[in-house]
């Protein structure tokens, strides 16, 4: 590889002045998500060096002082003087927004972060940053505070001659006012994902914040094949070998790994473009779905699984039980959609379609047993879908699915604007009564459900459409038929809030509802429409003052603030129905004072596995999970 990488390849787009004033514009939020984004931003730069073929090892350390260190063995950020800024290229990259080697070509063929804001934003939002560069048999260092350099770049000889970059930063508590503590599991999930997506790159993750450092190494020579294997480890595979397709056309690199499972009835297809998960889909996923449908139908006819006159198998029939990862690396990615996570490059669809079609057809012709197993499952799925369609037809006359009539128990809101409307799904009539009286009728709707809904993980479609509670849910929200393309314009509320009692039954109902949304219409979760209400556990009264407490710890802290021998009373809310409508409004439903948890799926593979274990048919993995994690978990962990 002879591509040079020097200061004149660092392009300057604009200044950095507004970053500290409006951090949300650059990293999304100043809460936990934005905080963790800082780590990913620095790690992405190292991964880009790996994509360019210059880096094999990335080390991430969570340090005891609250800082993070990211070290790689890439080429090292250039340190010569930049022709436009007159500063060193390092200082330019660290202090000028949009400066980097990824915009002008030459420095990088493909780069990771799709809306990557660069290390300059990490610098601007950190209390301090220390950059260390090994390059040209020298070691260069420079320190920055709140985005500004402290002194000039320093250098001294480095005899070993190795190259690389180390960025150590401590997030600024003035910016991240909710705290600057990194969550180990959150960082680990993203690093594991990056290791799967970049075969052969070793990622070492060490947490030094405990007395005993905790270290994990992520290294997958099999890349996304091992990713599929990881996702399917608690399922029964229909065929042992994971189908792997790899190729490059018109500078677009494509990798696909596929494996069907006999005990799964949903598909789990993850799409990535330049290492970023495309939760809203895009042309690469469209191409994959189209070629799978066309190829499998052609093979079905060739092997006489479908006779003349038989209709083609639908895409969702063929994908039933499929776990797949598609990863594309595109030189100039175009992203669209509300969250900028939908790949828009039209040429990618055709590239995926033709490349996967050729390799998959050849693969299955040489392995007829695999083709037959997948086709038999698809034909069973087709027959089950027909049975479900007939079930829908049977109840068509009275079914809320087919009519425009909303369920009688729904207390709708007066607004017809979904973006400002929200619906609270509550358990039982007493909670429903309090919620209906306490709500703001203009934009808040209430849907009480009776008892526990079906566990959709273990239920076929025919039963789903005959179930009154699920019918009410589907119609009230404006959802379509399971498996059909999700149309957010039909959604009647953009905030769907699960509001259940703070007890074991409430937690179970919440889990059943989350399973329903995740399996029935996962786009609802991916696009951020699902929320969990956080009602208080206690009302603490002392004299004329009262406080609502949302946890045992908060209650004890509040009591400790009282003088010794103070008189107070504690009311424990066993259920929402015990709360007066005004109490329910001010604690749980009022947008000014309530706390809502938005349901987010950061690690889709892990989420799919947990739903399979906890809600599926197999008892052994569930027992093992409970025995392993039960002692460590409390109800708060299970709620999220």
N, C-alpha and C positions, 0 to 999 in steps of 0.2 A: 504494500500500500504506500503510494508515493504522495498522496494528497497532503499538501502543506497546511499548516494551521498556525497563523500568525496574526499580528495586531490588525492588519488591513482587512481581515475577514470578519472583524467584529463591527457590526453595523449599529449605529446609534439612532434610535427612533424618537425618544422624547425624554424630558426631565423627570425627576423623582419627587418633586415638591409636595404633591398631594397625598402621598402614600400614608404618612403618619396621621394626616388630618382625616382621611377617609379610607381606612384600611379595608373596610367591607367591600369596596369597589374592586379590590385586588385579590383578596383571599376568601371572599364570600361572607365571612363573619369573624368576629373577635372571640367567639366561643371555642369549644373544644375542636370543632371541625377545622376552623381557620388555623388554630394552633398546630394541629397535626399536619396541615397543608404545608407548613414551613419545612418540616422534615422531608416530605415527599418532593418538594421543589428542589432541595439540595441533592437528594438521592437520584432524582430524574436526570440531573446533569451527569452524574457518574454513569448511569445506565446508558445515556446517549453516547458516552465514550465507549461503552461496551458494544453498542449497536454499530459504531463506526469501526470496531475491531481493535480497539487500543486498550481495553480494560478487561480484566478477568476477575477482579476481587474488589468488593465494596464492603467496608466495615462501618457499622453504625453503633455508636456508644451513647447510652443515656447516662450522663454523669451525675455524681452525687450533688454537685452544686446547682443542678437544674438545667445545665447546658446540654447540648447535643453535639457530638462530633461525627462527621461523615468523612471517611478517607477512602480514596480509590487509587489504583495503580495505572491510571490513564496517562495522557500526555502532559498533564499539568496546564492550567490556564496560562495563556501567553502573558509575558511580563514586559515585552518591548513597548515602546511608546506608540500610542494610537495616533494615526495621522490627523484625525479630526478633533479629538479632545485635547491632545497635547499631554494627556496623563498616560500612565502605564495602562496596558490593556486590562490588567487585573483590577486596577482602581476604576476603570471605565465600566467593566462588568459588574463591579460591586456597588457602584454609585449612580449609574445611569439606567433609568427604567427602559427596558426593551433592548438593551445592548447585549449582544451574544453572538455566537458563531452559527446560529441556526437560521438566520434570515436570508443571508446572501448566497447560500450554496458554497460548496468547496470545503467548508469546515466540517459539515455534517451532511450526509446523504439523507438520513432519516433522523428525526428527533422525537423524543417522547412526549413531554407535556403538551397537550393540545392547546390549553389556554394557559400554558406555563408563563408565569409572570417574571420568572428569573430570580436569581439569587440576590439581585438588588433590592427586591421587596422584602426578602428575608432579612437582609442587612438593615433596611429602614425600620423594620418592626422589632429589632432586637436591641436589648440593652447594650450588648457588645458582640462583636464578631472578630475572630482571629482567623486569617487566611494564611495557609502555609502551602507553598508550591515547590515541588521538586522538579527541576528542569535544567537542562544544559549544564549538568554537573554542579549546580548551585542549589541552595535552598533559600527561597524568598519568603519573607513574612511581612504582614501588615495588619494592624489592628484598626477596628472601626468602632465608634460608639454612636448609637442611635442613627446609624447610616452615614456618619461622617468619618473620614480617615483621621487617625491620630498619628501624625508624623508621616514621613515618606516610606515607600517600600524599602525594606532592608534586605541584604543578601549576604551570604557567606558560602565558601566552597563546600561542596558535598561530594566526597570522593567516591561513594558507592555508585553514583551515576544512574540510580533508578529515577523514574518519573512518577508524578502523581499530584493529586490535589487533596488538601484537608481543609474543611470548613468547620470551625467550631463556633456555635452561636448560643446565646442565652436570650430567649424571648423576653420582651419588655413587659413587665407587669403593669405599666401605665397604659399599655394598649390592650393586653389580655387580662381585663380586670376580673374575669371569673376564675382565673388561676392559670399557672403555667406548668402544671404537672402533666406529663405525657402518660397516656394509657398504654401499657405494655402490649395488651392483646390487639389494640387498634393498629399500632405500628407493625407488630408482628404479622398481622393479616395482610397488610399491603406489601411487606417485604417478601413474604412467602409467594404472593401472587406474582410479583416482579421476577422472582427466581424461576417460577414455572414458565413465565412468558419469555424468558431469555435463557435458553438452555446453555449450560456450561458456565454461567456466571455464578461465582460463589459469593453469597451474601452472609456476613457474620454479624449477628445482632447481640449486643451485650448490655445488660442492665446493671449498672454499678451502684444503684441507689439503696440496695440492701447490704447487710454485712457480708453476705455471700453473693458474689456476682453471678448472674444468671446468663448463660450464653446459649444461643441456638444458631446453627449453621443451616442455611437453605442453599441447596445445590442439587439441581435436577438435570442430569445429562439428557434425560428423556424429554425435557421441556413440557409442552402441553399434554403429551401422552401421560406423563406422571400426574398432571393436573386432573385429567379425567379419572385416572385410577384412584386418586385421592378422594374425589367426589363420590366415587362409586364403592368405596371400601365397605360400606354397610348395606350394600344391595347385592342381589344375585344377578351376575352378568349373564346375558343371553349367549354371548360368544366371548371366549377368553381374551383373544388378541384385540388390542385397541387399534382401530383403523386409523392410519396416519397418512396425511397427504401434505406434501410440501413442494413449493415451486415458486418461481419468480417470472413475472411477465411485465414488460414495460416499466421496469424498476419498482413494481409493486410486489412485495414478498407476501406469500400466503402460506399459512400453516393451519391445518384442520385436524382435530382428533375426535373420533366418534366411537361410542360404545352404547349398545342397547342393553337394558336390564329387564329381566322377566317380571320382577315384582314392583315395577314403577308404572304409573298410569298417566304421568305428566312428562313433558319434556323439560330439560334443563339445558338451554343453549346459551352459552356466554359468548359475547362478541367483544373483541378488543381491537382498537386501532391505535397504533403507536404506543402500546402498553396501557392505554386508558380504556376502562370498561365503558362501552357504549350502551348505557342502559336504555336509551330510546331507540336502539336498533340502527338501521342504516343500510347502505347499499351492499356491504359485505354480507350481512345477515340475509338480506333479500335474495342475493345470489345463491347463498348456501341452501336456503329453504327451497328455492325454485329447482335447483339441480338435484336435490335429494328426492323431491316429488317426481320429477321427470325420469330420473335414472331408475328408481325403484319400480315405477309403473312399467317401464320398458322391460326390466328384468322379470317382473311378474308375468307379463304376457309371453315372454320368451320361454319361461319355465312352466307355462300353462297353469299358473296359479290364478290368473284371470283369463276367462274365456271370452270369445268374441261376443259382443253385446253387453258384457259386464261393464259397469261404470268404473272409471279410474278411482284409485284410492286417493283420498284427500291428503293434503300435507300434514294435517294434525294426526291422521291415522298412522302415517309413516313415522312421524316423530314421537309417537307414544312410547314412553320408556327410554327415550334417547337422552344421553348426556353428551354434550358436544362443546368444544371450545374452538372458536375460530379467531385467529390473530393475524391481522394484516399490518404491514409496515408500508406506509404511503409517504412518498417524498414531500408532497404539498397537500396535507389533509385539509378538507373543507368540512367544518362542523356546523350543524344547525340544530334547531329544536330549542325549547325553552331553557334547558340546562346545558346547552352546547355539547351534548353527548350523543349526537346522532351523526354518523358519517354520511356526508353528502356527495362524495366523489362518484359521478355516474359511471366512470370507466371501471371502477372496482367490481361492480356487479357482474359485468361480462367476463372479467378476468377470473373471478371466483367460480362462476358458472362453468366456463370451459375447462379450467384446470382441474377442478374437483370432478367434473363429469367424466373426463378421460381416465383419471386414476381410479376412481371408485368403480367404474364399469369393469375395468381390467381386474381389479382386486376381487370383486364378487364373482366374476366368471371363473377365476381359479379357486374360489372357495364357495362352492354351491351350498354347502351345509349352513354357512353363515347367512347367505342370501335367503335360503328357505326359512331359517329361524326368524329373521327380521320380518319377512313377508307374512309368515303365519301370524305373528303378533299384530302386524298392521291390519291383516284381514279380520282378526278378532276385534280389533279396535273399530274397524269400519262397521262390523255387525253390531257392536255395542252402541255405536253412534246412531245407527239406524233404529235400534231399540229405544234409545233416548228420544230420538225424533218422534217415534210413534207415541211414546209416553207424553211428550209435549202436545201431540195432536189430540190424544185422549182427553186431556184436560183443557184443550183450547177454548171451549165454550165458556168455562168458568175461570180459566187461568188468568191470574194477574199478569203473567208473562206476555200474553198475546193481546191483552186489552190495554187501553190507556188509563183504566181506572186505578187509582192509587189505593193501597190497602187501607181498610177502614180505621185501623188503630193508629195510622200515621197522623200526627198533629203537624201539618205542614207550616212553613213560614210564608209570609205574604210576598217576600221578594222573589222574583223570577230570574235574578242574576246569579248564576252558580258561583261566580268568583267571590261574592260576598256572603253566600249562604252556607250554613253548616247544619249537619244533622247529628244528633246524639242518639246512639244506639244503647238503650238501657235495658236492664233485666227486670222483668216483672211489672205489675200494674202499679204497685205503691210507689216505686221509684219513678215510674213513668208519670204518675199523677203529680208528684212534687216537681219533676222536671218541667212538665207542661205548664204548671202554674208559675214557676220561677223564671222561665225563659224570657228572652226578648222575641216576641212573636214576629217581628219584622224580618229577622234573618236566621232564626234558630228553629229547626224542626226537631221533633222527638218521635222516635220509633221504639216502642216497648216490645221486647221479645219475650215469649213465654217459655220458661225452662231453657234447656241446653239445646243448641242447634246440632244438626248432624255433624259427625266428624268426617269432613269431605275427603280426608286422606284415605279412608277405607270405604268410600261409598261410590257406587256407579252412578252415571248421569241420570238414569231413569228414576232412581230414588230421589235424587236432588230436586228434580222438577215436580215431584209429587209432594214434597215437604212444604207445609204451609209457611213455616217461619222463614225458610230460605226463599220461597216465592216472594214473600213480603219484602225481604231484604233486597232482592234483585230488582223488583219493580220500583220500590221507593227510591233507590239510588239511581235508577235509569241505566242499569247494566244490561248488556246484551247476553247472548248465549255463550256458554263456556266454550273457550277455544277460538271464538271468532276474534278478529282484529279489534283491539280495544279502541273505542272512539270517545275521547275525552269530551267532545262537544255534546254528547248525549248525557253526560254525568250531571245530575241535578244539584249536587253540592260539592264544593271543592275542599271542604273540611268534613271528613267523616270521623266522628269522635266516638270511640268505644268507652262507655262510662259504666263500670260495674262496681259491685261492692268490694271493699278492701278485705276480703276473706278468701278461703281456699276455693269455695264455689265460684266466687267472682273471678278469681285467677283462671279457673278452668274455662269459664264462659269466654273470657278474654282470649285465651289460647285457641279455643274452637273458632272464634271469629277471625283471629289472625290467620289460622290455617285456611279458613274459607277464602279470605282475600288473597292470600299468597298463592293458593292453588287454582282458585277459580278465575281470578283476574289479576295476575301479578303486577301488571302495569300500574294498578292503583297504588301499590306499595312503592314500586320503583319511582313513580312520578311524585311521590310525597303527599298523597291525598289522605292517608290514614294517620289518625292521632289517638293517643290514649289520655283520657282525663285523669287528673290527680286529685281526688277528693281528700279532705283532711281525715285523719284518724281520730283526733281529739278536739274538744273545745275546752279551753282552760279559762276559768272565770275567777277574778279576784276583785272584790268590790264592784265598781261599775265598769271595770275594764274586762275585755275578753280577748282571747287569742286563739287562732286556729293552728294546730300543729299537724304536720304531715308525716311525722315519723316519731318513733319512741325517743330517738336522740334529740330531736328538736323540742319535744315535750320536757325532757330532763334539763336541757340547756335553759329553757324559759323559766322552769321552776327554780333553778339555781340563781336566777337574777332577782328572785323575791327576797325580802329580808327574812331572817330567821323567825320562826314561829308565825309566819304569815298564814292567814286563812285563805284557802282557795278550793275550788271544786273542779273535778275533771269529768267531762262527759265523753264516753267512748262511743263513736258512731259505728254500730255494727253493720249498718247498711244505709244506702242512699235514701231509702224510704223513711228512715228515722229523722231525716233532716227536714226542717221547715223549708218551704219553697224559697224564702228570702235567704236562708243560710246557704242553700244549694247554689243560688245565683251568685252570691258574693264570694263564695269560696272556690267554685268549680266551673261556673259557666260564664261569668262576667269577663270579657276579654281584657278589661283593665286590671283585674286582680288575680285571675286564674293562672295555673301552670298547666301547659299541655306538653306532652311528649310526642314529637313527630316520629313515626315509625320509619326507621332508615335501615336499609340492608347494605352495609358497607362490604361485607364479605358474603357474596351470593352463594358461593360453594358451601360455606359453613352453614348458612341459613338453611339451604336445601337439605343438608345432611341432618341437621337438628330436627327439622320437621319430619323427616323420614323416620328417625329413631324414636322420637317422642309420640308421634301420632300414627305411625304405620302398624303393620300386622305383626312384625317380628318382635318377640318378647325378649330374646337374649340380648340384643344390642341395647334395648331400653333398660334392662336390669343392670347391665354393665355401666351404662351412662350414669344411672342413679347412684350405684355403689361408688363410682369414681368421684362424681361431682356433688352428690347429695350433701355430705358433711360440710362442703365449702360454701354451699349456696344458702341464701336466705330468700324470703319472698320478694324482696326488692329486685334481686338478680333475675328471678323468674318472670317478673312483670315486664321486663324490657324486651 
